[in-house]
């Protein structure tokens, strides 16, 4: 069964946030961290993985990404802090 992940990157604690979706978080976050993805994350140096959620349904992942992108900034911060209160970089712990 295939998995899909919705993720949030941050530039620093309470910094600039970016919401994305992928089927391979190790590869995708690596691309962001190494500035292979042009645009927003490269421009604002948004490279710290602070939130990750998994689903087996690609449509659910895409809908969740859209939902989170519409959320107010404080709601996103609250979501991150509920799962990752220290804003620890989760990238090195990925085992997918």
SVG drawing of the C-alpha trace seen along z (x, -y; Angstrom):
<svg xmlns="http://www.w3.org/2000/svg" viewBox="-10 -35 32 37">
<polyline fill="none" stroke="black" stroke-width="0.4" points="0.0,0.0 1.4,-3.4 1.7,-6.2 1.5,-10.0 2.7,-12.6 1.6,-16.2 4.5,-18.1 5.3,-21.6 8.7,-23.1 9.9,-26.1 12.8,-28.6 13.2,-28.6 11.0,-28.3 8.0,-30.5 9.5,-31.5 8.3,-31.3 6.2,-28.2 5.6,-26.1 3.0,-23.3 3.6,-20.5 2.6,-17.0 4.7,-14.1 4.9,-10.3 8.6,-10.3 9.4,-12.6 13.1,-11.7 13.7,-12.7 11.3,-15.7 12.6,-17.3 16.2,-16.6 15.4,-18.5 14.0,-21.5 17.0,-21.4 19.5,-21.5 17.6,-24.2 16.8,-21.9 13.2,-23.2 13.1,-26.8 10.7,-29.3 9.4,-29.9 11.4,-27.4 14.7,-28.4 14.0,-32.2 13.1,-32.1 15.4,-29.3 12.5,-27.1 14.4,-23.9 13.4,-22.5 10.9,-19.7 8.7,-20.4 5.5,-18.5 4.6,-15.3 1.4,-13.3 0.8,-10.2 -2.2,-8.8 -2.7,-6.0 -5.1,-8.0 -3.6,-10.5 -6.8,-12.5 -7.0,-12.8 -3.3,-14.0 -4.0,-16.6 -7.2,-17.8 -5.3,-18.0 -2.6,-20.1 -5.2,-22.5 -6.8,-22.7 -3.6,-23.5 -2.6,-26.1 -5.9,-27.9 -5.4,-27.8 -4.4,-30.9 -0.7,-31.0 -1.5,-30.6 -3.5,-27.4 -0.5,-26.0 1.8,-27.0 -0.6,-25.3 -0.6,-22.1 3.2,-22.0 3.5,-22.7 0.9,-20.0 3.1,-17.3 6.5,-18.9 6.7,-21.4 10.4,-22.0 10.3,-22.5 12.9,-19.7 14.0,-19.0 12.3,-15.7 14.3,-15.0 17.0,-12.9 14.5,-10.6 12.6,-9.8 12.4,-6.0 10.0,-5.8"/>
</svg>
